Amino acid sequence: MTEQEKKLRGRPKLFNNDQALEKALEVFWKRGYEGASMAELTAELGINKPSLYAAFGNKEELFRQALDKYVSGPAAFIGAVVKEPTARMVAERFLFDTVGFLANDQHPKGCMIVQGALSCGQGADIIKEQLIRYRQHYETLLSERFKQAQQAGDLSPELDPAALAKYLATLHQGMSVQAINGATREELTNMVNVALLNWPSK
């Protein structure tokens, strides 16, 4: 082995922030913010605490970046459903896409935002508030879309758009808990079919 080869072989691998965030996301998704220990995070990322702090600042900032990755990646479908042409189709796509998301074996079960907010204690109030704001943001998107549907004559003016949005959000949150507890794709789909029987038709 030449001297150059020895140098290349002994050189540490470059740290890949994106790959590290993917691994951190999975840990937080499984454990929640408080349940994810620094020992588990550093082991999964393959770095020590000083390196983690140098790359991400602290655990809270690492969680924020992992959450942004979650929202723009696996959970991005939630923001896309409002593009459907009718309120009924918005509701259908939101719920059936939720089933596909929750039944996907390629990532941890449940919704990271729902689980994270439920499992945060007083010591993580800032994180809990941020997760609640994310949920409220999605409800607002749905509510605004249903207001547009009313203006277009697609949805009865007697209905409350905010209540409809919260109804869908509550179904999403409930299915997330059910998925964590082992509900199958078929069982989740049956829940959606029952829920849609109650969707108001104009």
N, CA and C atoms as a LAMMPS dump frame, in Angstrom:
ITEM: TIMESTEP
0
ITEM: NUMBER OF ATOMS
606
ITEM: BOX BOUNDS ff ff ff
-5.0000000000000000e+02 5.0000000000000000e+02
-5.0000000000000000e+02 5.0000000000000000e+02
-5.0000000000000000e+02 5.0000000000000000e+02
ITEM: ATOMS id mol type element x y z
1 1 1 N 0.846 -1.196 0
2 1 2 C 0 0 0
3 1 3 C 0.884 1.249 0
4 2 1 N 0.578 2.164 -0.9
5 2 2 C 1.372 3.381 -0.996
6 2 3 C 1.021 4.336 0.137
7 3 1 N 1.866 5.357 0.312
8 3 2 C 1.633 6.348 1.358
9 3 3 C 0.332 7.102 1.111
10 4 1 N 0.034 7.381 -0.174
11 4 2 C -1.199 8.095 -0.524
12 4 3 C -2.423 7.266 -0.185
13 5 1 N -2.361 5.953 -0.471
14 5 2 C -3.478 5.061 -0.171
15 5 3 C -3.727 4.978 1.332
16 6 1 N -2.628 4.969 2.109
17 6 2 C -2.766 4.932 3.566
18 6 3 C -3.478 6.186 4.071
19 7 1 N -3.128 7.335 3.481
20 7 2 C -3.749 8.586 3.897
21 7 3 C -5.247 8.577 3.59
22 8 1 N -5.598 8.096 2.379
23 8 2 C -7 8.055 1.975
24 8 3 C -7.794 7.095 2.847
25 9 1 N -7.17 5.952 3.156
26 9 2 C -7.853 4.936 3.954
27 9 3 C -8.078 5.408 5.389
28 10 1 N -7.145 6.163 5.917
29 10 2 C -7.246 6.627 7.298
30 10 3 C -8.065 7.885 7.465
31 11 1 N -8.453 8.498 6.355
32 11 2 C -9.215 9.738 6.428
33 11 3 C -10.651 9.457 6.878
34 12 1 N -11.197 10.204 7.848
35 12 2 C -12.572 9.96 8.31
36 12 3 C -13.59 10.277 7.214
37 13 1 N -14.702 9.524 7.217
38 13 2 C -15.754 9.745 6.225
39 13 3 C -16.398 11.108 6.452
40 14 1 N -16.749 11.752 5.354
41 14 2 C -17.4 13.048 5.461
42 14 3 C -18.772 12.882 6.089
43 15 1 N -19.13 13.799 6.987
44 15 2 C -20.421 13.741 7.66
45 15 3 C -21.5 14.24 6.707
46 16 1 N -22.541 13.463 6.532
47 16 2 C -23.631 13.815 5.625
48 16 3 C -24.827 14.259 6.472
49 17 1 N -25.085 15.568 6.486
50 17 2 C -26.174 16.097 7.307
51 17 3 C -27.534 15.535 6.923
52 18 1 N -27.768 15.378 5.621
53 18 2 C -29.068 14.902 5.165
54 18 3 C -29.322 13.474 5.626
55 19 1 N -28.314 12.623 5.493
56 19 2 C -28.456 11.246 5.965
57 19 3 C -28.622 11.2 7.476
58 20 1 N -27.909 12.059 8.17
59 20 2 C -28.023 12.118 9.63
60 20 3 C -29.435 12.53 10.04
61 21 1 N -30.002 13.498 9.311
62 21 2 C -31.36 13.939 9.618
63 21 3 C -32.372 12.829 9.372
64 22 1 N -32.156 12.037 8.332
65 22 2 C -33.043 10.892 8.056
66 22 3 C -33.046 9.941 9.248
67 23 1 N -31.863 9.662 9.777
68 23 2 C -31.745 8.752 10.916
69 23 3 C -32.356 9.371 12.174
70 24 1 N -32.107 10.669 12.375
71 24 2 C -32.68 11.354 13.538
72 24 3 C -34.199 11.378 13.448
73 25 1 N -34.711 11.617 12.236
74 25 2 C -36.155 11.63 12.018
75 25 3 C -36.775 10.306 12.446
76 26 1 N -36.159 9.211 12.08
77 26 2 C -36.714 7.901 12.431
78 26 3 C -36.719 7.693 13.937
79 27 1 N -35.657 8.128 14.613
80 27 2 C -35.599 7.99 16.072
81 27 3 C -36.699 8.824 16.732
82 28 1 N -36.832 10.08 16.325
83 28 2 C -37.851 10.952 16.913
84 28 3 C -39.258 10.447 16.592
85 29 1 N -39.434 9.914 15.392
86 29 2 C -40.733 9.392 14.958
87 29 3 C -41.141 8.217 15.844
88 30 1 N -40.188 7.371 16.169
89 30 2 C -40.473 6.206 17.008
90 30 3 C -40.647 6.583 18.472
91 31 1 N -39.767 7.46 18.972
92 31 2 C -39.676 7.716 20.411
93 31 3 C -40.347 8.997 20.881
94 32 1 N -40.599 9.936 19.955
95 32 2 C -41.026 11.25 20.394
96 32 3 C -39.82 12.084 20.79
97 33 1 N -40.037 13.361 21.082
98 33 2 C -38.909 14.24 21.413
99 33 3 C -38.241 13.821 22.722
100 34 1 N -39.041 13.674 23.762
101 34 2 C -38.46 13.353 25.071
102 34 3 C -37.989 11.906 25.153
103 35 1 N -38.671 11.017 24.443
104 35 2 C -38.303 9.606 24.495
105 35 3 C -37.012 9.284 23.764
106 36 1 N -36.589 10.172 22.863
107 36 2 C -35.348 9.958 22.108
108 36 3 C -34.169 10.431 22.952
109 37 1 N -33.38 9.498 23.44
110 37 2 C -32.235 9.861 24.28
111 37 3 C -31.055 10.292 23.42
112 38 1 N -30.174 11.077 24.015
113 38 2 C -28.971 11.492 23.302
114 38 3 C -28.103 10.279 22.97
115 39 1 N -28.116 9.277 23.844
116 39 2 C -27.331 8.062 23.593
117 39 3 C -27.821 7.357 22.331
118 40 1 N -29.153 7.262 22.18
119 40 2 C -29.697 6.606 20.993
120 40 3 C -29.452 7.442 19.745
121 41 1 N -29.607 8.749 19.861
122 41 2 C -29.404 9.625 18.705
123 41 3 C -27.958 9.567 18.21
124 42 1 N -27.007 9.672 19.125
125 42 2 C -25.599 9.642 18.705
126 42 3 C -25.233 8.275 18.139
127 43 1 N -25.806 7.2 18.697
128 43 2 C -25.522 5.856 18.19
129 43 3 C -26.064 5.69 16.778
130 44 1 N -27.299 6.167 16.544
131 44 2 C -27.915 6.04 15.222
132 44 3 C -27.213 6.909 14.184
133 45 1 N -26.798 8.095 14.6
134 45 2 C -26.128 9.014 13.674
135 45 3 C -24.656 8.655 13.481
136 46 1 N -24.131 7.828 14.376
137 46 2 C -22.738 7.415 14.273
138 46 3 C -21.751 8.514 14.619
139 47 1 N -22.154 9.41 15.527
140 47 2 C -21.265 10.501 15.952
141 47 3 C -21.345 10.635 17.465
142 48 1 N -20.409 11.383 18.061
143 48 2 C -20.458 11.619 19.493
144 48 3 C -21.22 12.921 19.777
145 49 1 N -21.45 13.208 21.05
146 49 2 C -22.223 14.396 21.414
147 49 3 C -21.611 15.697 20.905
148 50 1 N -20.292 15.91 21.082
149 50 2 C -19.709 17.161 20.569
150 50 3 C -19.928 17.34 19.066
151 51 1 N -19.847 16.235 18.313
152 51 2 C -20.046 16.322 16.865
153 51 3 C -21.503 16.64 16.544
154 52 1 N -22.414 16.056 17.314
155 52 2 C -23.839 16.338 17.108
156 52 3 C -24.137 17.807 17.381
157 53 1 N -23.575 18.314 18.49
158 53 2 C -23.792 19.722 18.824
159 53 3 C -23.173 20.647 17.775
160 54 1 N -22.008 20.25 17.25
161 54 2 C -21.34 21.064 16.228
162 54 3 C -22.152 21.109 14.946
163 55 1 N -22.811 19.992 14.621
164 55 2 C -23.566 19.903 13.367
165 55 3 C -24.957 20.523 13.471
166 56 1 N -25.601 20.36 14.646
167 56 2 C -27.011 20.763 14.745
168 56 3 C -27.314 21.742 15.878
169 57 1 N -26.36 22.034 16.712
170 57 2 C -26.605 22.974 17.804
171 57 3 C -26.97 22.276 19.092
172 58 1 N -28.14 21.65 19.126
173 58 2 C -28.578 20.899 20.303
174 58 3 C -29.696 19.949 19.895
175 59 1 N -30.216 19.216 20.853
176 59 2 C -31.27 18.235 20.57
177 59 3 C -32.521 18.917 20.029
178 60 1 N -32.871 20.056 20.599
179 60 2 C -34.069 20.769 20.16
180 60 3 C -33.963 21.183 18.698
181 61 1 N -32.801 21.705 18.309
182 61 2 C -32.607 22.125 16.923
183 61 3 C -32.576 20.92 15.989
184 62 1 N -31.996 19.829 16.444
185 62 2 C -31.993 18.598 15.642
186 62 3 C -33.425 18.137 15.401
187 63 1 N -34.251 18.21 16.437
188 63 2 C -35.661 17.819 16.295
189 63 3 C -36.378 18.741 15.31
190 64 1 N -36.124 20.04 15.418
191 64 2 C -36.786 20.992 14.51
192 64 3 C -36.448 20.679 13.049
193 65 1 N -35.178 20.392 12.794
194 65 2 C -34.765 20.095 11.421
195 65 3 C -35.345 18.757 10.944
196 66 1 N -35.404 17.787 11.847
197 66 2 C -36.006 16.502 11.499
198 66 3 C -37.496 16.676 11.227
199 67 1 N -38.144 17.543 11.999
200 67 2 C -39.573 17.81 11.813
201 67 3 C -39.824 18.479 10.462
202 68 1 N -38.979 19.434 10.097
203 68 2 C -39.106 20.08 8.783
204 68 3 C -38.976 19.043 7.67
205 69 1 N -38.077 18.094 7.854
206 69 2 C -37.868 17.036 6.864
207 69 3 C -39.111 16.141 6.773
208 70 1 N -39.712 15.894 7.92
209 70 2 C -40.927 15.07 7.972
210 70 3 C -42.083 15.77 7.247
211 71 1 N -42.255 17.05 7.527
212 71 2 C -43.374 17.807 6.958
213 71 3 C -43.231 17.961 5.448
214 72 1 N -42.009 18.17 4.976
215 72 2 C -41.791 18.358 3.541
216 72 3 C -41.633 17.034 2.79
217 73 1 N -41.512 15.934 3.542
218 73 2 C -41.324 14.617 2.933
219 73 3 C -42.514 13.706 3.149
220 74 1 N -42.44 12.791 4.127
221 74 2 C -43.507 11.798 4.326
222 74 3 C -44.896 12.396 4.536
223 75 1 N -44.985 13.534 5.221
224 75 2 C -46.296 14.112 5.537
225 75 3 C -46.726 15.205 4.562
226 76 1 N -46.025 15.365 3.458
227 76 2 C -46.336 16.452 2.525
228 76 3 C -47.71 16.29 1.873
229 77 1 N -48.226 15.066 1.864
230 77 2 C -49.527 14.828 1.23
231 77 3 C -50.637 15.645 1.891
232 78 1 N -50.475 15.954 3.174
233 78 2 C -51.533 16.661 3.898
234 78 3 C -51.773 18.045 3.297
235 79 1 N -50.706 18.709 2.911
236 79 2 C -50.853 20.035 2.311
237 79 3 C -51.293 19.999 0.859
238 80 1 N -51.13 18.839 0.206
239 80 2 C -51.456 18.728 -1.221
240 80 3 C -52.93 18.449 -1.476
241 81 1 N -53.636 17.913 -0.49
242 81 2 C -55.019 17.481 -0.718
243 81 3 C -55.959 18.641 -1.024
244 82 1 N -55.613 19.853 -0.6
245 82 2 C -56.511 20.994 -0.803
246 82 3 C -56.627 21.377 -2.273
247 83 1 N -55.812 20.785 -3.125
248 83 2 C -55.868 21.098 -4.556
249 83 3 C -56.978 20.323 -5.283
250 84 1 N -57.605 19.38 -4.584
251 84 2 C -58.693 18.618 -5.201
252 84 3 C -59.846 19.562 -5.556
253 85 1 N -60.608 19.26 -6.636
254 85 2 C -61.608 20.209 -7.153
255 85 3 C -62.87 20.381 -6.313
256 86 1 N -63.204 19.435 -5.444
257 86 2 C -64.404 19.581 -4.618
258 86 3 C -64.077 19.291 -3.156
259 87 1 N -64.942 19.779 -2.274
260 87 2 C -64.739 19.554 -0.843
261 87 3 C -64.785 18.068 -0.515
262 88 1 N -65.705 17.354 -1.135
263 88 2 C -65.812 15.912 -0.918
264 88 3 C -64.522 15.205 -1.334
265 89 1 N -63.97 15.594 -2.464
266 89 2 C -62.738 14.963 -2.947
267 89 3 C -61.545 15.324 -2.054
268 90 1 N -61.562 16.529 -1.492
269 90 2 C -60.523 16.915 -0.534
270 90 3 C -60.568 15.972 0.67
271 91 1 N -61.776 15.765 1.201
272 91 2 C -61.941 14.898 2.362
273 91 3 C -61.531 13.462 2.035
274 92 1 N -61.97 12.963 0.881
275 92 2 C -61.642 11.586 0.487
276 92 3 C -60.134 11.398 0.356
277 93 1 N -59.49 12.312 -0.359
278 93 2 C -58.056 12.155 -0.571
279 93 3 C -57.301 12.281 0.75
280 94 1 N -57.72 13.236 1.59
281 94 2 C -57.059 13.415 2.877
282 94 3 C -57.118 12.125 3.694
283 95 1 N -58.286 11.524 3.769
284 95 2 C -58.461 10.343 4.606
285 95 3 C -57.82 9.103 4
286 96 1 N -57.982 8.889 2.705
287 96 2 C -57.404 7.697 2.092
288 96 3 C -55.877 7.804 1.982
289 97 1 N -55.374 9.016 1.758
290 97 2 C -53.91 9.195 1.775
291 97 3 C -53.366 8.972 3.185
292 98 1 N -54.156 9.347 4.185
293 98 2 C -53.758 9.082 5.571
294 98 3 C -53.645 7.582 5.815
295 99 1 N -54.602 6.816 5.29
296 99 2 C -54.542 5.356 5.421
297 99 3 C -53.264 4.82 4.789
298 100 1 N -52.974 5.255 3.557
299 100 2 C -51.766 4.795 2.874
300 100 3 C -50.507 5.159 3.637
301 101 1 N -50.505 6.346 4.205
302 101 2 C -49.361 6.826 4.99
303 101 3 C -49.18 5.992 6.253
304 102 1 N -50.26 5.769 6.98
305 102 2 C -50.184 5.062 8.254
306 102 3 C -49.935 3.567 8.081
307 103 1 N -50.338 3.024 6.945
308 103 2 C -50.179 1.581 6.711
309 103 3 C -48.861 1.249 6.01
310 104 1 N -48.047 2.263 5.753
311 104 2 C -46.774 2.061 5.054
312 104 3 C -45.741 1.465 6.009
313 105 1 N -45.256 0.283 5.671
314 105 2 C -44.271 -0.39 6.527
315 105 3 C -42.854 0.129 6.343
316 106 1 N -42.652 1.096 5.456
317 106 2 C -41.312 1.607 5.186
318 106 3 C -40.881 2.673 6.183
319 107 1 N -41.778 3.06 7.074
320 107 2 C -41.414 4.042 8.095
321 107 3 C -42.158 3.711 9.387
322 108 1 N -41.803 4.352 10.506
323 108 2 C -42.475 4.067 11.784
324 108 3 C -43.98 4.326 11.704
325 109 1 N -44.723 3.65 12.561
326 109 2 C -46.177 3.792 12.58
327 109 3 C -46.593 5.12 13.203
328 110 1 N -47.784 5.548 12.838
329 110 2 C -48.35 6.75 13.427
330 110 3 C -47.832 8.028 12.804
331 111 1 N -48.359 9.138 13.292
332 111 2 C -47.965 10.467 12.819
333 111 3 C -47.005 11.083 13.824
334 112 1 N -45.849 11.5 13.362
335 112 2 C -44.831 12.068 14.248
336 112 3 C -45.347 13.309 14.981
337 113 1 N -46.137 14.125 14.305
338 113 2 C -46.634 15.354 14.912
339 113 3 C -47.643 15.041 16.012
340 114 1 N -48.552 14.103 15.728
341 114 2 C -49.556 13.724 16.723
342 114 3 C -48.898 13.092 17.937
343 115 1 N -48.047 12.102 17.703
344 115 2 C -47.416 11.393 18.798
345 115 3 C -46.49 12.292 19.608
346 116 1 N -45.756 13.155 18.903
347 116 2 C -44.827 14.036 19.585
348 116 3 C -45.519 14.981 20.541
349 117 1 N -46.658 15.532 20.118
350 117 2 C -47.391 16.474 20.967
351 117 3 C -48.022 15.771 22.159
352 118 1 N -48.464 14.54 21.959
353 118 2 C -49.111 13.798 23.046
354 118 3 C -48.112 13.367 24.115
355 119 1 N -46.881 13.083 23.691
356 119 2 C -45.907 12.519 24.63
357 119 3 C -44.984 13.556 25.271
358 120 1 N -45.115 14.821 24.879
359 120 2 C -44.251 15.861 25.447
360 120 3 C -44.73 16.261 26.839
361 121 1 N -43.801 16.299 27.783
362 121 2 C -44.112 16.754 29.127
363 121 3 C -43.822 18.236 29.282
364 122 1 N -43.87 18.715 30.515
365 122 2 C -43.678 20.142 30.77
366 122 3 C -42.277 20.613 30.385
367 123 1 N -41.312 19.703 30.431
368 123 2 C -39.947 20.088 30.112
369 123 3 C -39.719 20.369 28.648
370 124 1 N -40.719 20.049 27.826
371 124 2 C -40.573 20.257 26.379
372 124 3 C -41.725 21.095 25.834
373 125 1 N -42.124 22.108 26.591
374 125 2 C -43.271 22.937 26.201
375 125 3 C -43.066 23.615 24.848
376 126 1 N -41.848 24.066 24.577
377 126 2 C -41.578 24.763 23.31
378 126 3 C -41.8 23.815 22.136
379 127 1 N -41.305 22.584 22.269
380 127 2 C -41.488 21.587 21.215
381 127 3 C -42.969 21.263 21.06
382 128 1 N -43.666 21.077 22.17
383 128 2 C -45.095 20.753 22.122
384 128 3 C -45.876 21.855 21.425
385 129 1 N -45.567 23.102 21.739
386 129 2 C -46.257 24.232 21.109
387 129 3 C -45.993 24.263 19.61
388 130 1 N -44.763 23.934 19.215
389 130 2 C -44.443 23.925 17.799
390 130 3 C -45.237 22.845 17.068
391 131 1 N -45.356 21.673 17.673
392 131 2 C -46.12 20.587 17.069
393 131 3 C -47.601 20.946 16.968
394 132 1 N -48.111 21.605 17.991
395 132 2 C -49.512 22.04 17.961
396 132 3 C -49.723 23.056 16.848
397 133 1 N -48.756 23.951 16.644
398 133 2 C -48.872 24.943 15.558
399 133 3 C -48.897 24.258 14.194
400 134 1 N -48.098 23.206 14.024
401 134 2 C -48.123 22.464 12.766
402 134 3 C -49.513 21.877 12.527
403 135 1 N -50.108 21.287 13.57
404 135 2 C -51.436 20.705 13.414
405 135 3 C -52.467 21.788 13.094
406 136 1 N -52.361 22.914 13.762
407 136 2 C -53.286 24.01 13.519
408 136 3 C -53.143 24.549 12.098
409 137 1 N -51.907 24.537 11.593
410 137 2 C -51.662 24.999 10.229
411 137 3 C -52.417 24.145 9.222
412 138 1 N -52.384 22.829 9.399
413 138 2 C -53.098 21.943 8.482
414 138 3 C -54.608 22.125 8.596
415 139 1 N -55.082 22.332 9.802
416 139 2 C -56.512 22.577 9.973
417 139 3 C -56.917 23.865 9.267
418 140 1 N -56.078 24.877 9.362
419 140 2 C -56.372 26.157 8.706
420 140 3 C -56.407 25.997 7.189
421 141 1 N -55.474 25.213 6.638
422 141 2 C -55.478 24.955 5.196
423 141 3 C -56.796 24.325 4.759
424 142 1 N -57.234 23.324 5.519
425 142 2 C -58.489 22.653 5.186
426 142 3 C -59.68 23.59 5.355
427 143 1 N -59.678 24.357 6.428
428 143 2 C -60.773 25.279 6.688
429 143 3 C -60.897 26.323 5.583
430 144 1 N -59.768 26.888 5.156
431 144 2 C -59.79 27.881 4.075
432 144 3 C -60.285 27.262 2.768
433 145 1 N -59.892 26.006 2.538
434 145 2 C -60.352 25.323 1.313
435 145 3 C -61.865 25.112 1.352
436 146 1 N -62.402 24.805 2.518
437 146 2 C -63.851 24.589 2.626
438 146 3 C -64.616 25.907 2.516
439 147 1 N -64.005 27.006 2.932
440 147 2 C -64.616 28.321 2.727
441 147 3 C -64.716 28.616 1.228
442 148 1 N -63.659 28.272 0.494
443 148 2 C -63.68 28.451 -0.966
444 148 3 C -64.782 27.601 -1.592
445 149 1 N -64.94 26.384 -1.051
446 149 2 C -65.984 25.49 -1.571
447 149 3 C -67.371 26.098 -1.343
448 150 1 N -67.559 26.752 -0.215
449 150 2 C -68.835 27.414 0.043
450 150 3 C -69.071 28.554 -0.945
451 151 1 N -68.032 29.338 -1.185
452 151 2 C -68.151 30.466 -2.111
453 151 3 C -68.445 29.989 -3.53
454 152 1 N -67.961 28.794 -3.857
455 152 2 C -68.182 28.239 -5.197
456 152 3 C -69.508 27.491 -5.296
457 153 1 N -70.238 27.409 -4.193
458 153 2 C -71.509 26.701 -4.196
459 153 3 C -71.356 25.19 -4.101
460 154 1 N -70.183 24.734 -3.743
461 154 2 C -69.897 23.295 -3.652
462 154 3 C -70.214 22.744 -2.267
463 155 1 N -70.339 23.636 -1.283
464 155 2 C -70.564 23.224 0.094
465 155 3 C -71.632 24.14 0.693
466 156 1 N -72.532 23.571 1.464
467 156 2 C -73.632 24.344 2.028
468 156 3 C -73.122 25.504 2.884
469 157 1 N -73.701 26.689 2.725
470 157 2 C -73.285 27.852 3.529
471 157 3 C -73.635 27.695 5.006
472 158 1 N -74.472 26.72 5.331
473 158 2 C -74.872 26.506 6.722
474 158 3 C -73.803 25.755 7.518
475 159 1 N -72.836 25.167 6.824
476 159 2 C -71.804 24.382 7.496
477 159 3 C -70.686 25.264 8.018
478 160 1 N -69.998 24.786 9.025
479 160 2 C -68.869 25.501 9.619
480 160 3 C -67.573 24.909 9.059
481 161 1 N -66.852 25.644 8.191
482 161 2 C -65.623 25.117 7.586
483 161 3 C -64.578 24.7 8.616
484 162 1 N -64.465 25.478 9.689
485 162 2 C -63.479 25.152 10.727
486 162 3 C -63.832 23.844 11.426
487 163 1 N -65.119 23.62 11.649
488 163 2 C -65.552 22.375 12.298
489 163 3 C -65.299 21.177 11.39
490 164 1 N -65.526 21.346 10.088
491 164 2 C -65.251 20.264 9.139
492 164 3 C -63.762 19.936 9.113
493 165 1 N -62.94 20.99 9.137
494 165 2 C -61.489 20.786 9.137
495 165 3 C -61.049 20.058 10.397
496 166 1 N -61.597 20.438 11.527
497 166 2 C -61.241 19.789 12.796
498 166 3 C -61.747 18.347 12.822
499 167 1 N -62.877 18.102 12.192
500 167 2 C -63.409 16.737 12.089
501 167 3 C -62.411 15.844 11.349
502 168 1 N -61.893 16.309 10.212
503 168 2 C -60.913 15.534 9.458
504 168 3 C -59.614 15.368 10.244
505 169 1 N -59.185 16.44 10.901
506 169 2 C -57.955 16.365 11.688
507 169 3 C -58.094 15.361 12.834
508 170 1 N -59.268 15.338 13.44
509 170 2 C -59.519 14.4 14.539
510 170 3 C -59.506 12.958 14.03
511 171 1 N -60.071 12.723 12.863
512 171 2 C -60.027 11.383 12.265
513 171 3 C -58.582 10.971 11.986
514 172 1 N -57.814 11.908 11.455
515 172 2 C -56.397 11.64 11.17
516 172 3 C -55.656 11.266 12.456
517 173 1 N -55.885 12.028 13.5
518 173 2 C -55.204 11.776 14.771
519 173 3 C -55.639 10.442 15.376
520 174 1 N -56.935 10.155 15.297
521 174 2 C -57.433 8.893 15.833
522 174 3 C -56.891 7.695 15.073
523 175 1 N -56.83 7.803 13.753
524 175 2 C -56.286 6.703 12.955
525 175 3 C -54.807 6.506 13.228
526 176 1 N -54.106 7.599 13.538
527 176 2 C -52.686 7.494 13.872
528 176 3 C -52.498 6.636 15.119
529 177 1 N -53.316 6.9 16.133
530 177 2 C -53.239 6.109 17.368
531 177 3 C -53.614 4.654 17.089
532 178 1 N -54.653 4.452 16.281
533 178 2 C -55.073 3.095 15.936
534 178 3 C -53.965 2.349 15.198
535 179 1 N -53.279 3.029 14.303
536 179 2 C -52.194 2.389 13.537
537 179 3 C -51.059 1.959 14.461
538 180 1 N -50.727 2.806 15.411
539 180 2 C -49.677 2.468 16.381
540 180 3 C -50.082 1.236 17.189
541 181 1 N -51.382 1.116 17.442
542 181 2 C -51.886 -0.01 18.222
543 181 3 C -52.143 -1.255 17.378
544 182 1 N -51.744 -1.19 16.094
545 182 2 C -51.804 -2.393 15.269
546 182 3 C -52.929 -2.485 14.266
547 183 1 N -53.722 -1.412 14.08
548 183 2 C -54.801 -1.457 13.096
549 183 3 C -54.241 -1.699 11.7
550 184 1 N -54.896 -2.547 10.931
551 184 2 C -54.446 -2.889 9.581
552 184 3 C -54.936 -1.865 8.571
553 185 1 N -54.408 -1.947 7.356
554 185 2 C -54.865 -1.066 6.269
555 185 3 C -56.362 -1.25 6.038
556 186 1 N -56.809 -2.503 6.062
557 186 2 C -58.233 -2.776 5.837
558 186 3 C -59.091 -2.143 6.924
559 187 1 N -58.656 -2.261 8.167
560 187 2 C -59.42 -1.686 9.269
561 187 3 C -59.459 -0.158 9.175
562 188 1 N -58.344 0.446 8.823
563 188 2 C -58.312 1.905 8.673
564 188 3 C -59.194 2.351 7.512
565 189 1 N -59.163 1.591 6.423
566 189 2 C -60.005 1.915 5.265
567 189 3 C -61.477 1.832 5.628
568 190 1 N -61.843 0.832 6.413
569 190 2 C -63.239 0.703 6.848
570 190 3 C -63.662 1.903 7.693
571 191 1 N -62.751 2.408 8.525
572 191 2 C -63.044 3.599 9.333
573 191 3 C -63.341 4.795 8.427
574 192 1 N -62.528 4.931 7.386
575 192 2 C -62.713 6.048 6.451
576 192 3 C -64.056 5.934 5.738
577 193 1 N -64.386 4.738 5.295
578 193 2 C -65.664 4.541 4.592
579 193 3 C -66.849 4.912 5.472
580 194 1 N -66.77 4.56 6.758
581 194 2 C -67.836 4.925 7.695
582 194 3 C -67.886 6.438 7.876
583 195 1 N -66.713 7.064 8.013
584 195 2 C -66.652 8.515 8.211
585 195 3 C -67.244 9.258 7.017
586 196 1 N -66.957 8.772 5.823
587 196 2 C -67.434 9.46 4.626
588 196 3 C -68.937 9.325 4.427
589 197 1 N -69.549 8.345 5.079
590 197 2 C -71.008 8.238 5.034
591 197 3 C -71.649 9.454 5.693
592 198 1 N -70.911 10.055 6.609
593 198 2 C -71.425 11.215 7.34
594 198 3 C -70.999 12.551 6.725
595 199 1 N -70.262 12.495 5.599
596 199 2 C -69.818 13.749 4.994
597 199 3 C -71.009 14.484 4.404
598 200 1 N -71.176 15.763 4.703
599 200 2 C -72.357 16.499 4.22
600 200 3 C -72.323 16.724 2.718
601 201 1 N -73.391 16.335 2.06
602 201 2 C -73.518 16.575 0.633
603 201 3 C -74.462 17.75 0.422
604 202 1 N -74.129 18.581 -0.556
605 202 2 C -74.952 19.764 -0.8
606 202 3 C -76.252 19.352 -1.501
